[in-house]
Amino acid sequence: MSLSDDILVRDTLDGSGEAFRLLVERHRGRLYAIACGMLSSEDQAADAVQEAFLKAYKGLGHYRGGAFGAWLRRILVNECLSQLRERHTYLSLDELEGDLPGASRSPEAECLAQAEVATIRAAMRALPAHYRAALVLRVMEGLSYREIAQLLDVPISTVETWIHRGRLRMKTLLAEPQEIRAPRARAKPGERMADVHDLRPR
């Protein structure tokens, strides 16, 4: 029987390095996937996750219990947003284009969305950073618009706009995969193939 996050947090505060190692192992994969989606760089994602765990360890005394995963996710998202702001790509008004015309997705595109992980990633990298952040939190984490708005510190209506436009732009990109197709890569263990049209959470 595995120990709960809160028990491991308590043990860490009591001086157990092994307890914190277990917390890292338990949450690292999920955090890395979120960071990769937001930052579109594996190296930067790894750095963000490492920094998030470091900040979590230092601030563990402020954790109030009950939802360690959500607490840790907030630290990571803030770290990713900090990196994006430093790169001057977050909240760039130049990237806020008008809605693109939507079209119903063909069976071929449906298959693409389910099977072409490399293509999905390439399309996500083509999105403005704020669209990408909102979509990642919606697709991978299944958060509500209100929760995303709180994490990104923007109005709910803005989140709705970003996700709506992000969906349309992803559909447009995936309809022309030859322009964004990347070499096929083997999925890492536990990697999820996100359906960017339906935006179904895990």
Kinemage of the C-alpha trace (Angstrom):
@kinemage 1
@onewidth
@group {chain A} dominant
@subgroup {mainchain}
@vectorlist {calphas} color= white
{ca met a 1} P 0.000 0.000 0.000
{ca ser a 2} L 1.550 3.302 -1.069
{ca leu a 3} L 1.735 6.196 1.331
{ca ser a 4} L -0.370 9.274 0.647
{ca asp a 5} L 1.204 12.528 -0.462
{ca asp a 6} L 0.367 14.172 2.826
{ca ile a 7} L 2.098 11.420 4.821
{ca leu a 8} L 5.183 11.750 2.616
{ca val a 9} L 5.118 15.520 3.102
{ca arg a 10} L 4.976 15.050 6.858
{ca asp a 11} L 7.858 12.584 6.746
{ca thr a 12} L 9.865 14.998 4.587
{ca leu a 13} L 9.323 17.770 7.125
{ca asp a 14} L 10.540 15.327 9.781
{ca gly a 15} L 13.806 14.978 7.870
{ca ser a 16} L 13.229 12.023 5.534
{ca gly a 17} L 14.997 12.527 2.219
{ca glu a 18} L 13.538 9.264 0.957
{ca ala a 19} L 9.998 10.586 1.449
{ca phe a 20} L 10.659 13.587 -0.768
{ca arg a 21} L 12.341 11.352 -3.370
{ca leu a 22} L 9.115 9.329 -3.520
{ca leu a 23} L 7.106 12.523 -4.023
{ca val a 24} L 9.398 13.529 -6.881
{ca glu a 25} L 9.097 10.113 -8.522
{ca arg a 26} L 5.308 10.171 -8.142
{ca his a 27} L 4.730 13.588 -9.692
{ca arg a 28} L 7.714 14.218 -11.981
{ca gly a 29} L 6.255 12.616 -15.130
{ca arg a 30} L 3.017 14.583 -14.958
{ca leu a 31} L 4.772 17.866 -14.260
{ca tyr a 32} L 7.244 17.275 -17.074
{ca ala a 33} L 4.403 16.694 -19.536
{ca ile a 34} L 2.755 19.964 -18.482
{ca ala a 35} L 6.030 21.881 -18.748
{ca cys a 36} L 6.798 20.422 -22.191
{ca gly a 37} L 3.398 21.547 -23.419
{ca met a 38} L 3.766 25.061 -22.062
{ca leu a 39} L 7.405 25.661 -22.972
{ca ser a 40} L 7.792 23.492 -26.107
{ca ser a 41} L 11.368 22.656 -25.142
{ca glu a 42} L 12.379 19.464 -23.374
{ca asp a 43} L 15.474 21.060 -21.840
{ca gln a 44} L 13.566 24.082 -20.551
{ca ala a 45} L 10.781 21.805 -19.308
{ca ala a 46} L 13.276 19.715 -17.343
{ca asp a 47} L 14.764 22.874 -15.835
{ca ala a 48} L 11.306 24.173 -14.910
{ca val a 49} L 10.362 20.895 -13.209
{ca gln a 50} L 13.625 20.827 -11.274
{ca glu a 51} L 13.114 24.430 -10.164
{ca ala a 52} L 9.502 23.695 -9.191
{ca phe a 53} L 10.551 20.779 -6.985
{ca leu a 54} L 13.270 22.909 -5.406
{ca lys a 55} L 10.769 25.666 -4.606
{ca ala a 56} L 8.282 23.095 -3.322
{ca tyr a 57} L 10.899 21.604 -1.013
{ca lys a 58} L 11.855 25.001 0.355
{ca gly a 59} L 8.208 25.983 0.813
{ca leu a 60} L 6.913 22.663 2.093
{ca gly a 61} L 6.135 24.187 5.463
{ca his a 62} L 3.496 26.372 3.785
{ca tyr a 63} L 1.602 23.398 2.326
{ca arg a 64} L -1.693 23.045 4.154
{ca gly a 65} L -2.560 19.497 3.115
{ca gly a 66} L -5.255 17.826 1.056
{ca ala a 67} L -4.138 18.482 -2.516
{ca phe a 68} L -0.372 18.214 -2.891
{ca gly a 69} L -0.577 17.551 -6.649
{ca ala a 70} L -2.553 20.737 -7.270
{ca trp a 71} L -0.217 22.732 -4.998
{ca leu a 72} L 2.795 21.413 -6.878
{ca arg a 73} L 1.159 22.100 -10.245
{ca arg a 74} L 0.592 25.738 -9.303
{ca ile a 75} L 4.283 26.126 -8.462
{ca leu a 76} L 5.254 24.594 -11.811
{ca val a 77} L 2.803 26.691 -13.838
{ca asn a 78} L 4.108 29.844 -12.181
{ca glu a 79} L 7.657 28.800 -13.030
{ca cys a 80} L 6.722 28.136 -16.666
{ca leu a 81} L 4.938 31.473 -16.925
{ca ser a 82} L 7.997 33.185 -15.470
{ca gln a 83} L 10.161 31.625 -18.174
{ca leu a 84} L 7.687 32.617 -20.873
{ca arg a 85} L 7.618 36.213 -19.670
{ca glu a 86} L 11.411 36.321 -19.760
{ca arg a 87} L 11.246 35.190 -23.384
{ca his a 88} L 8.664 37.940 -24.109
{ca thr a 89} L 6.262 35.436 -25.662
{ca tyr a 90} L 3.545 35.365 -23.019
{ca leu a 91} L 0.596 37.698 -23.402
{ca ser a 92} L 1.964 39.049 -26.680
{ca leu a 93} L -0.817 41.059 -28.277
{ca asp a 94} L 0.858 40.692 -31.672
{ca glu a 95} L -0.013 37.009 -31.563
{ca leu a 96} L -3.715 37.566 -30.897
{ca glu a 97} L -5.064 37.023 -34.377
{ca gly a 98} L -8.700 36.818 -35.353
{ca asp a 99} L -10.600 33.564 -35.277
{ca leu a 100} L -9.679 31.245 -38.096
{ca pro a 101} L -12.511 29.601 -40.067
{ca gly a 102} L -13.342 26.249 -38.563
{ca ala a 103} L -14.037 23.043 -40.422
{ca ser a 104} L -15.243 19.634 -39.358
{ca arg a 105} L -12.309 17.274 -38.975
{ca ser a 106} L -11.968 14.453 -41.466
{ca pro a 107} L -11.428 10.817 -40.437
{ca glu a 108} L -7.837 11.207 -41.574
{ca ala a 109} L -7.327 14.179 -39.260
{ca glu a 110} L -9.037 12.287 -36.442
{ca cys a 111} L -6.560 9.461 -36.892
{ca leu a 112} L -3.733 11.962 -36.993
{ca ala a 113} L -4.779 13.545 -33.710
{ca gln a 114} L -4.778 10.143 -32.002
{ca ala a 115} L -1.625 8.645 -33.489
{ca glu a 116} L 0.822 11.365 -34.542
{ca val a 117} L 2.365 12.525 -31.270
{ca ala a 118} L 5.220 14.311 -33.043
{ca thr a 119} L 2.793 16.197 -35.265
{ca ile a 120} L 0.630 17.223 -32.315
{ca arg a 121} L 3.701 18.570 -30.561
{ca ala a 122} L 4.810 20.466 -33.641
{ca ala a 123} L 1.361 22.050 -33.976
{ca met a 124} L 1.370 23.019 -30.298
{ca arg a 125} L 4.760 24.678 -30.745
{ca ala a 126} L 3.278 26.761 -33.561
{ca leu a 127} L 0.668 28.269 -31.221
{ca pro a 128} L 1.192 31.519 -29.309
{ca ala a 129} L 2.444 30.750 -25.807
{ca his a 130} L -0.754 31.872 -24.049
{ca tyr a 131} L -2.965 29.663 -26.279
{ca arg a 132} L -0.610 26.775 -25.608
{ca ala a 133} L -0.645 27.272 -21.834
{ca ala a 134} L -4.442 27.354 -21.694
{ca leu a 135} L -4.802 24.281 -23.922
{ca val a 136} L -2.270 22.274 -21.942
{ca leu a 137} L -4.029 22.995 -18.668
{ca arg a 138} L -7.386 22.117 -20.235
{ca val a 139} L -6.301 19.030 -22.204
{ca met a 140} L -3.749 17.452 -19.907
{ca glu a 141} L -5.096 18.551 -16.537
{ca gly a 142} L -8.821 18.773 -17.260
{ca leu a 143} L -9.079 22.075 -15.399
{ca ser a 144} L -12.150 24.262 -15.630
{ca tyr a 145} L -11.991 27.665 -17.288
{ca arg a 146} L -12.231 29.262 -13.849
{ca glu a 147} L -9.285 27.244 -12.537
{ca ile a 148} L -7.195 28.091 -15.600
{ca ala a 149} L -8.068 31.764 -15.233
{ca gln a 150} L -6.888 31.694 -11.619
{ca leu a 151} L -3.612 29.985 -12.542
{ca leu a 152} L -2.876 32.326 -15.450
{ca asp a 153} L -4.232 35.410 -13.659
{ca val a 154} L -6.532 36.482 -16.493
{ca pro a 155} L -10.342 36.822 -16.821
{ca ile a 156} L -12.376 33.687 -17.589
{ca ser a 157} L -13.518 35.271 -20.857
{ca thr a 158} L -9.883 35.558 -21.928
{ca val a 159} L -9.295 31.859 -21.214
{ca glu a 160} L -12.385 30.987 -23.250
{ca thr a 161} L -11.067 33.045 -26.162
{ca trp a 162} L -7.589 31.514 -26.003
{ca ile a 163} L -8.910 27.953 -25.908
{ca his a 164} L -11.424 28.602 -28.678
{ca arg a 165} L -8.829 30.183 -30.952
{ca gly a 166} L -6.253 27.580 -29.990
{ca arg a 167} L -8.657 24.803 -31.021
{ca leu a 168} L -9.332 26.426 -34.366
{ca arg a 169} L -5.678 26.996 -35.087
{ca met a 170} L -4.796 23.431 -34.118
{ca lys a 171} L -7.500 22.122 -36.444
{ca thr a 172} L -6.120 24.261 -39.251
{ca leu a 173} L -2.549 23.092 -38.634
{ca leu a 174} L -3.540 19.439 -38.396
{ca ala a 175} L -5.541 19.683 -41.603
{ca glu a 176} L -2.228 20.383 -43.388
{ca pro a 177} L 0.166 18.026 -41.588
{ca gln a 178} L 2.830 18.188 -44.295
{ca glu a 179} L 3.692 21.724 -43.138
{ca ile a 180} L 4.244 20.821 -39.507
{ca arg a 181} L 5.046 17.128 -39.607
{ca ala a 182} L 8.060 16.209 -37.523
{ca pro a 183} L 9.955 12.903 -37.595
{ca arg a 184} L 8.004 10.159 -35.903
{ca ala a 185} L 9.189 9.715 -32.330
{ca arg a 186} L 8.538 6.856 -29.979
{ca ala a 187} L 6.311 7.872 -27.086
{ca lys a 188} L 7.866 7.874 -23.654
{ca pro a 189} L 6.422 5.522 -21.031
{ca gly a 190} L 3.098 6.838 -19.832
{ca glu a 191} L 2.928 9.495 -22.521
{ca arg a 192} L -0.618 10.478 -23.502
{ca met a 193} L -1.719 11.204 -27.041
{ca ala a 194} L -3.948 14.246 -26.593
{ca asp a 195} L -7.009 14.757 -28.751
{ca val a 196} L -6.845 18.476 -29.357
{ca his a 197} L -10.276 18.665 -30.990
{ca asp a 198} L -12.409 17.230 -28.207
{ca leu a 199} L -10.116 18.441 -25.403
{ca arg a 200} L -10.923 15.454 -23.257
{ca pro a 201} L -9.002 15.359 -19.951
{ca arg a 202} L -7.260 12.271 -18.695
